[in-house]
Amino acid sequence: MAHSNSVQFQQNQAFSLKPLIAIKDFFVLLATAFSEAKVMEQKSRKTSGNW
């Protein structure tokens, strides 16, 4: 009985980690895109003063 409980816990843990990893990857992607957008904005501000 105790063994079946531990197996059940491991299955639940493995199942619940996948959405968390997907959310973490989404935020990493969002942060990367945001930082790239900030860099592009800084570059465009430097060049937009010329005209």
mmCIF file of the N, C-alpha and C atoms, coordinates in Angstrom:
data_MODEL
# 
_entry.id   MODEL 
# 
loop_
_atom_site.group_PDB 
_atom_site.id 
_atom_site.type_symbol 
_atom_site.label_atom_id 
_atom_site.label_alt_id 
_atom_site.label_comp_id 
_atom_site.label_asym_id 
_atom_site.label_entity_id 
_atom_site.label_seq_id 
_atom_site.pdbx_PDB_ins_code 
_atom_site.Cartn_x 
_atom_site.Cartn_y 
_atom_site.Cartn_z 
_atom_site.occupancy 
_atom_site.B_iso_or_equiv 
_atom_site.pdbx_formal_charge 
_atom_site.auth_seq_id 
_atom_site.auth_comp_id 
_atom_site.auth_asym_id 
_atom_site.auth_atom_id 
_atom_site.pdbx_PDB_model_num 
ATOM 1   N N  . MET A 1 1  ? 0.824  -1.196 0.000   1.00 0.00 ? 1  MET A N  1 
ATOM 2   C CA . MET A 1 1  ? 0.000  0.000  0.000   1.00 0.00 ? 1  MET A CA 1 
ATOM 3   C C  . MET A 1 1  ? 0.865  1.257  0.000   1.00 0.00 ? 1  MET A C  1 
ATOM 4   N N  . ALA A 1 2  ? 1.882  1.265  0.828   1.00 0.00 ? 2  ALA A N  1 
ATOM 5   C CA . ALA A 1 2  ? 2.757  2.441  0.895   1.00 0.00 ? 2  ALA A CA 1 
ATOM 6   C C  . ALA A 1 2  ? 3.506  2.620  -0.427  1.00 0.00 ? 2  ALA A C  1 
ATOM 7   N N  . HIS A 1 3  ? 3.873  1.511  -1.031  1.00 0.00 ? 3  HIS A N  1 
ATOM 8   C CA . HIS A 1 3  ? 4.607  1.612  -2.290  1.00 0.00 ? 3  HIS A CA 1 
ATOM 9   C C  . HIS A 1 3  ? 3.732  2.219  -3.392  1.00 0.00 ? 3  HIS A C  1 
ATOM 10  N N  . SER A 1 4  ? 2.470  1.823  -3.444  1.00 0.00 ? 4  SER A N  1 
ATOM 11  C CA . SER A 1 4  ? 1.589  2.367  -4.485  1.00 0.00 ? 4  SER A CA 1 
ATOM 12  C C  . SER A 1 4  ? 1.367  3.861  -4.276  1.00 0.00 ? 4  SER A C  1 
ATOM 13  N N  . ASN A 1 5  ? 1.366  4.314  -3.035  1.00 0.00 ? 5  ASN A N  1 
ATOM 14  C CA . ASN A 1 5  ? 1.218  5.746  -2.779  1.00 0.00 ? 5  ASN A CA 1 
ATOM 15  C C  . ASN A 1 5  ? 2.423  6.521  -3.296  1.00 0.00 ? 5  ASN A C  1 
ATOM 16  N N  . SER A 1 6  ? 3.616  6.000  -3.100  1.00 0.00 ? 6  SER A N  1 
ATOM 17  C CA . SER A 1 6  ? 4.801  6.714  -3.544  1.00 0.00 ? 6  SER A CA 1 
ATOM 18  C C  . SER A 1 6  ? 4.863  6.756  -5.077  1.00 0.00 ? 6  SER A C  1 
ATOM 19  N N  . VAL A 1 7  ? 4.428  5.683  -5.722  1.00 0.00 ? 7  VAL A N  1 
ATOM 20  C CA . VAL A 1 7  ? 4.408  5.677  -7.186  1.00 0.00 ? 7  VAL A CA 1 
ATOM 21  C C  . VAL A 1 7  ? 3.393  6.701  -7.690  1.00 0.00 ? 7  VAL A C  1 
ATOM 22  N N  . GLN A 1 8  ? 2.249  6.768  -7.049  1.00 0.00 ? 8  GLN A N  1 
ATOM 23  C CA . GLN A 1 8  ? 1.220  7.731  -7.436  1.00 0.00 ? 8  GLN A CA 1 
ATOM 24  C C  . GLN A 1 8  ? 1.768  9.160  -7.287  1.00 0.00 ? 8  GLN A C  1 
ATOM 25  N N  . PHE A 1 9  ? 2.493  9.414  -6.226  1.00 0.00 ? 9  PHE A N  1 
ATOM 26  C CA . PHE A 1 9  ? 3.051  10.747 -6.004  1.00 0.00 ? 9  PHE A CA 1 
ATOM 27  C C  . PHE A 1 9  ? 4.051  11.108 -7.097  1.00 0.00 ? 9  PHE A C  1 
ATOM 28  N N  . GLN A 1 10 ? 4.878  10.146 -7.478  1.00 0.00 ? 10 GLN A N  1 
ATOM 29  C CA . GLN A 1 10 ? 5.858  10.417 -8.523  1.00 0.00 ? 10 GLN A CA 1 
ATOM 30  C C  . GLN A 1 10 ? 5.167  10.722 -9.854  1.00 0.00 ? 10 GLN A C  1 
ATOM 31  N N  . GLN A 1 11 ? 4.106  10.007 -10.163 1.00 0.00 ? 11 GLN A N  1 
ATOM 32  C CA . GLN A 1 11 ? 3.387  10.266 -11.410 1.00 0.00 ? 11 GLN A CA 1 
ATOM 33  C C  . GLN A 1 11 ? 2.749  11.655 -11.382 1.00 0.00 ? 11 GLN A C  1 
ATOM 34  N N  . ASN A 1 12 ? 2.170  12.041 -10.266 1.00 0.00 ? 12 ASN A N  1 
ATOM 35  C CA . ASN A 1 12 ? 1.563  13.363 -10.162 1.00 0.00 ? 12 ASN A CA 1 
ATOM 36  C C  . ASN A 1 12 ? 2.608  14.458 -10.276 1.00 0.00 ? 12 ASN A C  1 
ATOM 37  N N  . GLN A 1 13 ? 3.746  14.242 -9.664  1.00 0.00 ? 13 GLN A N  1 
ATOM 38  C CA . GLN A 1 13 ? 4.796  15.252 -9.705  1.00 0.00 ? 13 GLN A CA 1 
ATOM 39  C C  . GLN A 1 13 ? 5.307  15.429 -11.135 1.00 0.00 ? 13 GLN A C  1 
ATOM 40  N N  . ALA A 1 14 ? 5.522  14.343 -11.849 1.00 0.00 ? 14 ALA A N  1 
ATOM 41  C CA . ALA A 1 14 ? 6.015  14.428 -13.218 1.00 0.00 ? 14 ALA A CA 1 
ATOM 42  C C  . ALA A 1 14 ? 4.980  15.098 -14.118 1.00 0.00 ? 14 ALA A C  1 
ATOM 43  N N  . PHE A 1 15 ? 3.716  14.872 -13.846 1.00 0.00 ? 15 PHE A N  1 
ATOM 44  C CA . PHE A 1 15 ? 2.669  15.479 -14.664 1.00 0.00 ? 15 PHE A CA 1 
ATOM 45  C C  . PHE A 1 15 ? 2.564  16.984 -14.401 1.00 0.00 ? 15 PHE A C  1 
ATOM 46  N N  . SER A 1 16 ? 2.692  17.383 -13.141 1.00 0.00 ? 16 SER A N  1 
ATOM 47  C CA . SER A 1 16 ? 2.495  18.789 -12.797 1.00 0.00 ? 16 SER A CA 1 
ATOM 48  C C  . SER A 1 16 ? 3.705  19.648 -13.150 1.00 0.00 ? 16 SER A C  1 
ATOM 49  N N  . LEU A 1 17 ? 4.856  19.036 -13.349 1.00 0.00 ? 17 LEU A N  1 
ATOM 50  C CA . LEU A 1 17 ? 6.036  19.840 -13.681 1.00 0.00 ? 17 LEU A CA 1 
ATOM 51  C C  . LEU A 1 17 ? 6.024  20.310 -15.135 1.00 0.00 ? 17 LEU A C  1 
ATOM 52  N N  . LYS A 1 18 ? 5.380  19.562 -16.020 1.00 0.00 ? 18 LYS A N  1 
ATOM 53  C CA . LYS A 1 18 ? 5.415  19.939 -17.433 1.00 0.00 ? 18 LYS A CA 1 
ATOM 54  C C  . LYS A 1 18 ? 4.789  21.300 -17.697 1.00 0.00 ? 18 LYS A C  1 
ATOM 55  N N  . PRO A 1 19 ? 3.608  21.614 -17.176 1.00 0.00 ? 19 PRO A N  1 
ATOM 56  C CA . PRO A 1 19 ? 3.079  22.963 -17.403 1.00 0.00 ? 19 PRO A CA 1 
ATOM 57  C C  . PRO A 1 19 ? 3.944  24.049 -16.786 1.00 0.00 ? 19 PRO A C  1 
ATOM 58  N N  . LEU A 1 20 ? 4.539  23.770 -15.625 1.00 0.00 ? 20 LEU A N  1 
ATOM 59  C CA . LEU A 1 20 ? 5.402  24.776 -14.996 1.00 0.00 ? 20 LEU A CA 1 
ATOM 60  C C  . LEU A 1 20 ? 6.625  25.050 -15.850 1.00 0.00 ? 20 LEU A C  1 
ATOM 61  N N  . ILE A 1 21 ? 7.203  24.005 -16.437 1.00 0.00 ? 21 ILE A N  1 
ATOM 62  C CA . ILE A 1 21 ? 8.363  24.189 -17.312 1.00 0.00 ? 21 ILE A CA 1 
ATOM 63  C C  . ILE A 1 21 ? 7.957  24.967 -18.560 1.00 0.00 ? 21 ILE A C  1 
ATOM 64  N N  . ALA A 1 22 ? 6.771  24.679 -19.086 1.00 0.00 ? 22 ALA A N  1 
ATOM 65  C CA . ALA A 1 22 ? 6.294  25.405 -20.263 1.00 0.00 ? 22 ALA A CA 1 
ATOM 66  C C  . ALA A 1 22 ? 6.075  26.876 -19.927 1.00 0.00 ? 22 ALA A C  1 
ATOM 67  N N  . ILE A 1 23 ? 5.527  27.173 -18.763 1.00 0.00 ? 23 ILE A N  1 
ATOM 68  C CA . ILE A 1 23 ? 5.318  28.568 -18.357 1.00 0.00 ? 23 ILE A CA 1 
ATOM 69  C C  . ILE A 1 23 ? 6.660  29.261 -18.173 1.00 0.00 ? 23 ILE A C  1 
ATOM 70  N N  . LYS A 1 24 ? 7.627  28.554 -17.570 1.00 0.00 ? 24 LYS A N  1 
ATOM 71  C CA . LYS A 1 24 ? 8.949  29.150 -17.376 1.00 0.00 ? 24 LYS A CA 1 
ATOM 72  C C  . LYS A 1 24 ? 9.596  29.452 -18.716 1.00 0.00 ? 24 LYS A C  1 
ATOM 73  N N  . ASP A 1 25 ? 9.508  28.511 -19.670 1.00 0.00 ? 25 ASP A N  1 
ATOM 74  C CA . ASP A 1 25 ? 10.071 28.744 -21.001 1.00 0.00 ? 25 ASP A CA 1 
ATOM 75  C C  . ASP A 1 25 ? 9.390  29.920 -21.678 1.00 0.00 ? 25 ASP A C  1 
ATOM 76  N N  . PHE A 1 26 ? 8.080  30.060 -21.477 1.00 0.00 ? 26 PHE A N  1 
ATOM 77  C CA . PHE A 1 26 ? 7.349  31.173 -22.078 1.00 0.00 ? 26 PHE A CA 1 
ATOM 78  C C  . PHE A 1 26 ? 7.854  32.500 -21.523 1.00 0.00 ? 26 PHE A C  1 
ATOM 79  N N  . PHE A 1 27 ? 8.078  32.574 -20.213 1.00 0.00 ? 27 PHE A N  1 
ATOM 80  C CA . PHE A 1 27 ? 8.549  33.823 -19.632 1.00 0.00 ? 27 PHE A CA 1 
ATOM 81  C C  . PHE A 1 27 ? 9.990  34.117 -20.025 1.00 0.00 ? 27 PHE A C  1 
ATOM 82  N N  . VAL A 1 28 ? 10.801 33.083 -20.174 1.00 0.00 ? 28 VAL A N  1 
ATOM 83  C CA . VAL A 1 28 ? 12.170 33.292 -20.645 1.00 0.00 ? 28 VAL A CA 1 
ATOM 84  C C  . VAL A 1 28 ? 12.143 33.851 -22.066 1.00 0.00 ? 28 VAL A C  1 
ATOM 85  N N  . LEU A 1 29 ? 11.284 33.284 -22.903 1.00 0.00 ? 29 LEU A N  1 
ATOM 86  C CA . LEU A 1 29 ? 11.149 33.778 -24.270 1.00 0.00 ? 29 LEU A CA 1 
ATOM 87  C C  . LEU A 1 29 ? 10.638 35.211 -24.280 1.00 0.00 ? 29 LEU A C  1 
ATOM 88  N N  . LEU A 1 30 ? 9.682  35.524 -23.441 1.00 0.00 ? 30 LEU A N  1 
ATOM 89  C CA . LEU A 1 30 ? 9.138  36.873 -23.354 1.00 0.00 ? 30 LEU A CA 1 
ATOM 90  C C  . LEU A 1 30 ? 10.204 37.859 -22.888 1.00 0.00 ? 30 LEU A C  1 
ATOM 91  N N  . ALA A 1 31 ? 10.983 37.475 -21.897 1.00 0.00 ? 31 ALA A N  1 
ATOM 92  C CA . ALA A 1 31 ? 12.035 38.357 -21.394 1.00 0.00 ? 31 ALA A CA 1 
ATOM 93  C C  . ALA A 1 31 ? 13.109 38.580 -22.449 1.00 0.00 ? 31 ALA A C  1 
ATOM 94  N N  . THR A 1 32 ? 13.444 37.541 -23.198 1.00 0.00 ? 32 THR A N  1 
ATOM 95  C CA . THR A 1 32 ? 14.433 37.684 -24.256 1.00 0.00 ? 32 THR A CA 1 
ATOM 96  C C  . THR A 1 32 ? 13.926 38.616 -25.343 1.00 0.00 ? 32 THR A C  1 
ATOM 97  N N  . ALA A 1 33 ? 12.687 38.440 -25.751 1.00 0.00 ? 33 ALA A N  1 
ATOM 98  C CA . ALA A 1 33 ? 12.114 39.314 -26.774 1.00 0.00 ? 33 ALA A CA 1 
ATOM 99  C C  . ALA A 1 33 ? 12.033 40.747 -26.269 1.00 0.00 ? 33 ALA A C  1 
ATOM 100 N N  . PHE A 1 34 ? 11.700 40.943 -25.009 1.00 0.00 ? 34 PHE A N  1 
ATOM 101 C CA . PHE A 1 34 ? 11.598 42.289 -24.464 1.00 0.00 ? 34 PHE A CA 1 
ATOM 102 C C  . PHE A 1 34 ? 12.962 42.970 -24.438 1.00 0.00 ? 34 PHE A C  1 
ATOM 103 N N  . SER A 1 35 ? 14.001 42.235 -24.041 1.00 0.00 ? 35 SER A N  1 
ATOM 104 C CA . SER A 1 35 ? 15.325 42.842 -23.988 1.00 0.00 ? 35 SER A CA 1 
ATOM 105 C C  . SER A 1 35 ? 15.838 43.152 -25.397 1.00 0.00 ? 35 SER A C  1 
ATOM 106 N N  . GLU A 1 36 ? 15.524 42.298 -26.363 1.00 0.00 ? 36 GLU A N  1 
ATOM 107 C CA . GLU A 1 36 ? 15.912 42.597 -27.738 1.00 0.00 ? 36 GLU A CA 1 
ATOM 108 C C  . GLU A 1 36 ? 15.170 43.824 -28.256 1.00 0.00 ? 36 GLU A C  1 
ATOM 109 N N  . ALA A 1 37 ? 13.902 43.954 -27.894 1.00 0.00 ? 37 ALA A N  1 
ATOM 110 C CA . ALA A 1 37 ? 13.135 45.124 -28.317 1.00 0.00 ? 37 ALA A CA 1 
ATOM 111 C C  . ALA A 1 37 ? 13.711 46.398 -27.701 1.00 0.00 ? 37 ALA A C  1 
ATOM 112 N N  . LYS A 1 38 ? 14.161 46.328 -26.459 1.00 0.00 ? 38 LYS A N  1 
ATOM 113 C CA . LYS A 1 38 ? 14.766 47.497 -25.831 1.00 0.00 ? 38 LYS A CA 1 
ATOM 114 C C  . LYS A 1 38 ? 16.046 47.888 -26.556 1.00 0.00 ? 38 LYS A C  1 
ATOM 115 N N  . VAL A 1 39 ? 16.852 46.907 -26.933 1.00 0.00 ? 39 VAL A N  1 
ATOM 116 C CA . VAL A 1 39 ? 18.094 47.199 -27.656 1.00 0.00 ? 39 VAL A CA 1 
ATOM 117 C C  . VAL A 1 39 ? 17.777 47.824 -29.007 1.00 0.00 ? 39 VAL A C  1 
ATOM 118 N N  . MET A 1 40 ? 16.782 47.280 -29.707 1.00 0.00 ? 40 MET A N  1 
ATOM 119 C CA . MET A 1 40 ? 16.418 47.843 -31.007 1.00 0.00 ? 40 MET A CA 1 
ATOM 120 C C  . MET A 1 40 ? 15.857 49.257 -30.853 1.00 0.00 ? 40 MET A C  1 
ATOM 121 N N  . GLU A 1 41 ? 15.141 49.511 -29.768 1.00 0.00 ? 41 GLU A N  1 
ATOM 122 C CA . GLU A 1 41 ? 14.603 50.850 -29.528 1.00 0.00 ? 41 GLU A CA 1 
ATOM 123 C C  . GLU A 1 41 ? 15.740 51.840 -29.286 1.00 0.00 ? 41 GLU A C  1 
ATOM 124 N N  . GLN A 1 42 ? 16.736 51.422 -28.542 1.00 0.00 ? 42 GLN A N  1 
ATOM 125 C CA . GLN A 1 42 ? 17.875 52.309 -28.293 1.00 0.00 ? 42 GLN A CA 1 
ATOM 126 C C  . GLN A 1 42 ? 18.611 52.614 -29.592 1.00 0.00 ? 42 GLN A C  1 
ATOM 127 N N  . LYS A 1 43 ? 18.791 51.611 -30.441 1.00 0.00 ? 43 LYS A N  1 
ATOM 128 C CA . LYS A 1 43 ? 19.457 51.826 -31.725 1.00 0.00 ? 43 LYS A CA 1 
ATOM 129 C C  . LYS A 1 43 ? 18.642 52.756 -32.608 1.00 0.00 ? 43 LYS A C  1 
ATOM 130 N N  . SER A 1 44 ? 17.324 52.580 -32.637 1.00 0.00 ? 44 SER A N  1 
ATOM 131 C CA . SER A 1 44 ? 16.497 53.415 -33.497 1.00 0.00 ? 44 SER A CA 1 
ATOM 132 C C  . SER A 1 44 ? 16.458 54.848 -32.977 1.00 0.00 ? 44 SER A C  1 
ATOM 133 N N  . ARG A 1 45 ? 16.554 55.054 -31.678 1.00 0.00 ? 45 ARG A N  1 
ATOM 134 C CA . ARG A 1 45 ? 16.591 56.418 -31.145 1.00 0.00 ? 45 ARG A CA 1 
ATOM 135 C C  . ARG A 1 45 ? 17.871 57.121 -31.551 1.00 0.00 ? 45 ARG A C  1 
ATOM 136 N N  . LYS A 1 46 ? 18.967 56.386 -31.569 1.00 0.00 ? 46 LYS A N  1 
ATOM 137 C CA . LYS A 1 46 ? 20.241 57.000 -31.963 1.00 0.00 ? 46 LYS A CA 1 
ATOM 138 C C  . LYS A 1 46 ? 20.210 57.399 -33.430 1.00 0.00 ? 46 LYS A C  1 
ATOM 139 N N  . THR A 1 47 ? 19.621 56.570 -34.287 1.00 0.00 ? 47 THR A N  1 
ATOM 140 C CA . THR A 1 47 ? 19.612 56.873 -35.710 1.00 0.00 ? 47 THR A CA 1 
ATOM 141 C C  . THR A 1 47 ? 18.504 57.840 -36.079 1.00 0.00 ? 47 THR A C  1 
ATOM 142 N N  . SER A 1 48 ? 17.408 57.900 -35.305 1.00 0.00 ? 48 SER A N  1 
ATOM 143 C CA . SER A 1 48 ? 16.285 58.768 -35.681 1.00 0.00 ? 48 SER A CA 1 
ATOM 144 C C  . SER A 1 48 ? 16.623 60.239 -35.448 1.00 0.00 ? 48 SER A C  1 
ATOM 145 N N  . GLY A 1 49 ? 17.628 60.544 -34.645 1.00 0.00 ? 49 GLY A N  1 
ATOM 146 C CA . GLY A 1 49 ? 18.008 61.936 -34.437 1.00 0.00 ? 49 GLY A CA 1 
ATOM 147 C C  . GLY A 1 49 ? 18.706 62.541 -35.649 1.00 0.00 ? 49 GLY A C  1 
ATOM 148 N N  . ASN A 1 50 ? 19.155 61.710 -36.567 1.00 0.00 ? 50 ASN A N  1 
ATOM 149 C CA . ASN A 1 50 ? 19.917 62.220 -37.709 1.00 0.00 ? 50 ASN A CA 1 
ATOM 150 C C  . ASN A 1 50 ? 19.032 62.871 -38.751 1.00 0.00 ? 50 ASN A C  1 
ATOM 151 N N  . TRP A 1 51 ? 17.782 62.439 -38.853 1.00 0.00 ? 51 TRP A N  1 
ATOM 152 C CA . TRP A 1 51 ? 16.925 63.042 -39.866 1.00 0.00 ? 51 TRP A CA 1 
ATOM 153 C C  . TRP A 1 51 ? 15.905 63.889 -39.162 1.00 0.00 ? 51 TRP A C  1 
# 
